[in-house]
């Protein structure tokens, strides 16, 4: 059973790197757009993996009486430290951008940054015309969706039969598709001030799909799938991220998220091939990398408005190295080590409780 979690760790790490490269490659808009056309659907994959591992670790305890308050407290302990550090990094970088680079007086910039820091530290988004719901650290929008869907799961778990999960998944993804067809950002909605309140619409069906995959795994249904090497679903997912659009971006994203990604996650759960330590390391880096990337990228973008392509290539390389080093340092400092409990069950038994070290 440990191998299943290691494979999911690897997929989380690959998705985090995909998001990072999606933001990094077009570091300066004048030098083109990203070749990773669909990198933002990594967030839907995060939600799906989260649903699987949260269900594996908390479902029975919630059914046995674990209170919603205690469950959410555990989630805050897991998500909070790295999240708050990301907010602080964002506040520092914006201070440098506004005061040192834009020459806005500290008496104006500092109160605004402090106000944002207080609100965002409490996961309160900027609603309305704000380009980013979380200006200090934009990827935080998905944590907003994660906490919302965690709360809904804990409160409704008694009624979440497999049939109900299927209805939620189908209805949720249909609603997502309808929103995406009318959104300027297509499937990539939820991060702006105008769409943050509907970000749970993306989170709920993907999370429910993860819960359903967990139910299928403990019932033995996944044994019908081929036991492919763990790297195969990861490679296929990377191909989805860079794939050309079939007809349009929304349709391609819908097919990738609703049809292909669930199979890839299920295959990773099904995989019985021993996986290498790089999967564990990728998983360990994934959450810090996801939450520390944007402050560094925004700062780099602010110092280079007139740089040429060669200078931008050097800067992009420096940002790549610096961000990975920063993520590694945060992982070593704040992220709990991934270790198997002594009472871990056999491969056909209960999945060990490791949600607090797997979900970011």
C-alpha positions as CSV (number, residue, x, y, z in Angstrom):
1,X,0.0,0.0,0.0
2,X,2.9,2.3,0.6
3,X,3.8,2.2,-3.1
4,X,0.4,3.6,-3.9
5,X,1.1,6.7,-1.9
6,X,4.6,7.1,-3.3
7,X,3.2,7.0,-6.8
8,X,0.7,9.7,-5.9
9,X,3.5,11.7,-4.4
10,X,5.3,11.6,-7.7
11,X,2.2,12.7,-9.6
12,X,1.7,15.6,-7.2
13,X,5.3,16.7,-7.8
14,X,5.0,16.5,-11.5
15,X,1.8,18.6,-11.4
16,X,3.5,21.2,-9.2
17,X,6.4,21.4,-11.6
18,X,4.0,21.8,-14.5
19,X,2.3,24.7,-12.7
20,X,5.7,26.3,-12.0
21,X,6.8,26.0,-15.6
22,X,3.5,27.3,-16.8
23,X,4.1,30.5,-14.8
24,X,7.9,30.6,-15.4
25,X,8.2,30.1,-19.2
26,X,6.4,33.4,-20.2
27,X,8.3,35.3,-17.4
28,X,8.0,38.4,-19.5
29,X,5.0,38.8,-21.7
30,X,7.0,40.4,-24.5
31,X,8.9,37.2,-25.1
32,X,6.0,35.0,-25.9
33,X,3.5,32.7,-24.2
34,X,3.9,29.3,-22.5
35,X,4.1,26.1,-24.5
36,X,2.4,24.3,-21.6
37,X,-1.1,25.1,-22.8
38,X,-3.1,23.2,-20.2
39,X,-0.8,23.4,-17.1
40,X,-3.6,24.9,-15.0
41,X,-5.5,21.6,-15.0
42,X,-2.8,20.4,-12.6
43,X,-5.0,22.0,-9.9
44,X,-7.9,19.7,-10.8
45,X,-5.4,16.8,-10.4
46,X,-4.4,18.1,-7.0
47,X,-8.0,18.1,-5.9
48,X,-8.5,14.5,-7.2
49,X,-5.4,13.2,-5.3
50,X,-6.6,15.1,-2.3
51,X,-10.0,13.4,-2.4
52,X,-8.4,10.0,-2.5
53,X,-5.9,10.5,0.3
54,X,-8.3,12.5,2.6
55,X,-10.9,9.7,2.2
56,X,-8.2,7.0,2.8
57,X,-7.1,8.7,6.0
58,X,-10.2,10.3,7.5
59,X,-13.3,8.7,6.1
60,X,-13.6,6.0,8.6
61,X,-12.7,8.3,11.5
62,X,-15.3,10.9,10.4
63,X,-17.9,8.1,10.2
64,X,-16.9,7.0,13.6
65,X,-17.5,10.4,15.1
66,X,-14.4,12.6,14.5
67,X,-15.8,16.1,14.7
68,X,-15.6,18.6,11.8
69,X,-13.7,21.0,14.0
70,X,-11.0,18.5,14.8
71,X,-10.8,17.5,11.2
72,X,-10.4,21.1,10.0
73,X,-7.9,21.7,12.8
74,X,-5.8,18.9,11.4
75,X,-6.0,20.3,7.9
76,X,-5.0,23.8,9.1
77,X,-2.0,22.3,11.0
78,X,-1.0,20.6,7.7
79,X,-1.7,23.4,5.2
80,X,-1.1,26.4,7.4
81,X,2.7,26.8,8.0
82,X,3.7,26.7,4.3
83,X,0.7,28.7,3.3
84,X,1.5,31.5,5.7
85,X,5.2,31.5,4.8
86,X,4.1,31.9,1.1
87,X,1.9,34.8,2.1
88,X,4.9,36.4,3.9
89,X,7.2,35.9,1.0
90,X,4.5,37.5,-1.2
91,X,4.2,40.5,1.1
92,X,8.0,41.0,1.2
93,X,8.3,40.8,-2.6
94,X,5.4,43.2,-3.1
95,X,7.1,45.6,-0.7
96,X,10.3,45.5,-2.8
97,X,8.3,46.0,-6.0
98,X,6.2,48.9,-4.8
99,X,8.7,50.7,-2.6
100,X,12.1,50.0,-4.2
101,X,11.2,49.6,-7.8
102,X,8.0,51.6,-8.2
103,X,9.0,54.3,-5.8
104,X,5.7,54.3,-4.0
105,X,6.0,55.8,-0.5
106,X,6.3,53.3,2.3
107,X,3.5,55.2,4.1
108,X,1.2,54.2,1.3
109,X,2.5,50.7,0.3
110,X,3.1,49.2,3.8
111,X,-0.5,49.7,5.2
112,X,-1.9,48.2,2.0
113,X,0.4,45.2,2.1
114,X,-0.2,44.6,5.8
115,X,-4.0,44.7,5.2
116,X,-3.7,42.2,2.4
117,X,-1.5,40.0,4.6
118,X,-4.0,39.9,7.4
119,X,-6.9,39.1,5.1
120,X,-5.0,36.5,3.1
121,X,-3.5,34.8,6.1
122,X,-7.1,34.2,7.2
123,X,-7.9,32.9,3.7
124,X,-10.2,35.8,3.0
125,X,-10.0,36.6,-0.8
126,X,-10.4,39.9,-2.6
127,X,-13.8,39.7,-4.2
128,X,-14.9,41.7,-7.2
129,X,-12.7,43.5,-9.7
130,X,-9.3,42.5,-8.3
131,X,-7.3,40.7,-11.0
132,X,-6.1,38.2,-8.3
133,X,-8.3,36.9,-5.5
134,X,-5.1,36.6,-3.4
135,X,-2.8,39.3,-4.7
136,X,0.1,38.5,-2.4
137,X,0.3,34.9,-3.6
138,X,-2.1,34.0,-6.3
139,X,-1.9,30.1,-6.1
140,X,-3.6,30.4,-2.7
141,X,-6.9,30.4,-4.5
142,X,-6.8,26.7,-4.7
143,X,-6.2,26.4,-1.0
144,X,-9.4,28.3,-0.6
145,X,-11.2,25.7,-2.8
146,X,-9.4,22.9,-0.9
147,X,-10.6,24.1,2.5
148,X,-14.1,24.6,1.2
149,X,-14.4,21.1,-0.2
150,X,-12.8,19.6,2.9
151,X,-15.5,21.2,5.0
152,X,-18.3,20.0,2.7
153,X,-16.9,16.5,2.8
154,X,-16.7,16.4,6.6
155,X,-20.2,17.7,6.9
156,X,-21.9,15.5,4.3
157,X,-19.9,12.2,4.5
158,X,-22.8,10.2,6.0
159,X,-24.8,10.8,2.8
160,X,-21.9,10.2,0.3
161,X,-22.9,6.9,-1.1
162,X,-21.1,5.8,-4.4
163,X,-24.3,6.7,-6.3
164,X,-24.3,10.2,-4.7
165,X,-20.7,10.7,-5.5
166,X,-21.4,9.9,-9.2
167,X,-24.2,12.4,-9.2
168,X,-21.9,15.1,-7.6
169,X,-19.1,14.3,-10.1
170,X,-21.3,14.4,-13.2
171,X,-23.2,17.5,-12.1
172,X,-20.1,19.3,-10.9
173,X,-18.2,18.7,-14.1
174,X,-21.1,19.7,-16.2
175,X,-21.4,22.9,-14.2
176,X,-17.7,23.5,-14.6
177,X,-18.0,23.0,-18.3
178,X,-20.8,25.5,-18.6
179,X,-18.9,28.1,-16.6
180,X,-15.8,27.4,-18.7
181,X,-17.6,28.0,-22.0
182,X,-18.6,31.5,-20.8
183,X,-15.4,32.4,-19.0
184,X,-12.6,34.4,-20.6
185,X,-10.2,32.1,-18.9
186,X,-12.1,29.0,-20.1
187,X,-11.5,26.0,-17.7
188,X,-8.8,28.1,-15.8
189,X,-11.3,30.0,-13.6
190,X,-11.4,30.5,-9.8
191,X,-8.2,32.5,-9.3
192,X,-9.6,36.0,-9.9
193,X,-11.6,38.2,-7.7
194,X,-14.6,37.8,-10.0
195,X,-14.5,34.0,-9.9
196,X,-13.0,33.0,-6.5
197,X,-16.4,32.3,-5.0
198,X,-17.1,29.7,-7.6
199,X,-13.7,28.0,-7.2
200,X,-15.3,25.2,-5.2
201,X,-17.2,24.3,-8.4
202,X,-13.8,23.1,-9.8
203,X,-12.8,21.5,-6.5
204,X,-15.9,19.5,-5.6
205,X,-16.3,17.1,-8.6
206,X,-12.5,16.4,-8.8
207,X,-12.3,15.8,-5.0
208,X,-15.4,13.6,-5.2
209,X,-13.8,11.6,-8.0
210,X,-10.8,11.0,-5.7
211,X,-13.1,9.8,-3.0
212,X,-14.8,7.5,-5.5
213,X,-11.4,6.1,-6.6
214,X,-10.7,5.3,-2.9
215,X,-14.0,3.5,-2.5
216,X,-13.2,1.5,-5.7
217,X,-9.7,0.7,-4.5
218,X,-10.9,-0.8,-1.2
219,X,-13.7,-2.7,-2.9
220,X,-11.1,-4.4,-5.2
221,X,-12.7,-2.9,-8.4
222,X,-9.4,-1.3,-9.4
223,X,-7.8,-4.8,-9.8
224,X,-9.5,-4.8,-13.2
225,X,-7.1,-2.1,-14.4
226,X,-3.6,-3.1,-15.8
227,X,-0.8,-2.7,-13.3
228,X,1.3,-0.3,-15.3
229,X,4.6,1.2,-14.1
230,X,4.0,4.4,-12.1
231,X,5.9,6.6,-14.5
232,X,3.5,5.9,-17.4
233,X,0.5,7.8,-16.0
234,X,2.9,10.7,-15.2
235,X,4.3,10.8,-18.7
236,X,0.7,10.7,-20.2
237,X,-0.3,13.6,-17.9
238,X,2.6,15.7,-19.1
239,X,1.5,15.0,-22.6
240,X,-2.0,16.3,-21.7
241,X,-0.5,19.5,-20.3
242,X,1.3,20.4,-23.6
243,X,-1.3,18.8,-26.0
244,X,-2.7,21.0,-28.8
245,X,-6.4,21.9,-28.6
246,X,-8.7,19.4,-30.2
247,X,-11.4,22.0,-31.1
248,X,-10.9,24.6,-28.4
249,X,-9.2,24.8,-25.1
250,X,-12.4,24.2,-23.0
251,X,-13.2,20.9,-24.8
252,X,-9.6,19.7,-24.5
253,X,-9.5,20.6,-20.8
254,X,-12.8,18.9,-20.2
255,X,-11.7,15.6,-21.8
256,X,-8.4,15.7,-20.0
257,X,-9.9,16.4,-16.5
258,X,-13.1,14.3,-16.7
259,X,-12.0,11.3,-18.8
260,X,-8.3,10.8,-18.8
261,X,-7.0,12.1,-15.4
262,X,-9.3,9.9,-13.3
263,X,-7.9,6.9,-15.2
264,X,-4.4,8.0,-14.6
265,X,-4.9,8.5,-10.9
266,X,-6.6,5.1,-10.6
267,X,-3.7,3.5,-12.4
268,X,-1.3,5.1,-10.0
269,X,-3.3,3.7,-7.1
270,X,-3.4,0.3,-8.8
271,X,0.3,0.4,-9.6
272,X,2.2,-2.3,-7.7
273,X,5.6,-1.7,-9.2
274,X,8.2,-0.4,-6.6
275,X,8.8,3.3,-7.2
276,X,12.0,5.2,-6.7
277,X,12.9,7.8,-4.1
278,X,12.4,10.6,-6.7
279,X,8.7,10.1,-6.3
280,X,8.9,10.8,-2.6
281,X,11.2,13.8,-3.1
282,X,8.9,15.3,-5.8
283,X,5.9,14.9,-3.4
284,X,7.8,16.5,-0.6
285,X,8.7,19.5,-2.7
286,X,5.3,19.9,-4.4
287,X,3.4,22.0,-1.8
288,X,6.3,24.4,-1.0
289,X,7.1,24.8,-4.8
290,X,3.4,25.5,-5.5
291,X,3.2,28.2,-2.9
292,X,6.6,29.9,-3.1
293,X,6.9,30.3,-6.9
294,X,4.8,33.3,-7.7
295,X,6.5,35.9,-5.3
296,X,9.8,35.0,-6.9
297,X,8.5,35.1,-10.5
298,X,6.7,38.5,-9.9
299,X,9.8,40.0,-8.4
300,X,11.8,38.9,-11.4
301,X,9.2,40.2,-13.8
302,X,9.3,43.6,-12.1
303,X,13.0,44.1,-12.4
304,X,13.2,43.2,-16.1
305,X,10.7,45.3,-18.2
306,X,13.3,46.3,-20.8
307,X,15.5,43.3,-20.9
308,X,16.2,41.5,-24.2
309,X,15.6,37.8,-24.9
310,X,19.1,36.6,-23.9
311,X,18.9,38.5,-20.6
312,X,15.4,37.0,-19.9
313,X,16.7,33.5,-20.6
314,X,19.4,34.0,-17.9
315,X,16.9,35.5,-15.5
316,X,14.5,32.6,-16.1
317,X,17.3,30.1,-15.3
318,X,18.2,32.0,-12.1
319,X,14.5,32.0,-11.1
320,X,14.2,28.3,-11.8
321,X,17.2,27.5,-9.6
322,X,16.4,29.9,-6.9
323,X,12.7,28.8,-6.6
324,X,13.6,25.1,-6.5
325,X,16.3,25.8,-3.8
326,X,13.7,27.8,-1.8
327,X,11.1,25.1,-2.1
328,X,13.7,22.5,-1.0
329,X,14.6,24.7,2.1
330,X,10.9,25.1,3.0
331,X,10.3,21.4,2.6
332,X,13.3,20.6,4.9
333,X,12.1,23.2,7.5
334,X,8.3,23.0,7.5
335,X,7.1,19.9,5.6
336,X,6.6,16.8,7.7
337,X,8.7,13.8,6.6
338,X,6.9,11.1,4.7
339,X,7.1,7.9,6.7
340,X,5.0,4.8,7.0
341,X,3.2,4.2,10.3
342,X,4.2,1.1,12.2
343,X,0.6,-0.3,12.0
344,X,0.4,0.0,8.2
345,X,-1.9,-2.6,6.8
346,X,-1.2,-5.1,4.0
347,X,-1.7,-4.2,0.4
348,X,-5.2,-5.4,0.4
349,X,-6.2,-3.9,3.7
350,X,-6.8,-0.4,5.1
351,X,-4.8,2.4,3.5
352,X,-2.4,3.9,6.1
353,X,-3.2,7.3,7.6
354,X,-0.8,9.7,5.8
355,X,-3.1,12.5,4.6
356,X,-1.3,15.1,6.7
357,X,1.9,14.5,4.8
358,X,0.6,14.0,1.4
359,X,-1.8,16.8,0.7
360,X,-0.7,20.2,-0.2
